[in-house]
């Protein structure tokens, strides 16, 4: 697929870009190359190919879900000016 200069200028206008005539020619070539690559990729037969979450055949190492720190909630709440039932009380900001 080829893109013409009018299309490049329209895209530039929509994107609020100020392009010189040399820039228009350069972008016309670049955008046409990108669209040609997309066309080439769309022509590939992908029937029967399962989508991958990772291109490598590896599994992620996971650590055990164990508690590694002690509960310091009371120490943190001791620094607050106001608390109630284990929660921080803050001034109301929305009426």
KASULLIN-V70364 format. One record per backbone hydrogen bond with DSSP energy under -1.0 kcal/mol. NH is the residue of the N-H (numbers start at 1). CO is the residue of the C=O. If there is no record, write none. Layout:
NH/CO  NH/CO
This chain:
8/4  9/5  10/6  11/7  12/8  13/9  14/10  15/11  16/13  17/12  24/20  25/21  26/22  27/23  28/24  29/25  30/26  31/27  32/28  33/29  34/30  35/31  36/32  37/33  38/34  39/35  40/36  41/37  42/38  43/39  44/41  49/46  58/56  66/64  76/72  77/73  78/74  80/77  84/87  87/84  89/82
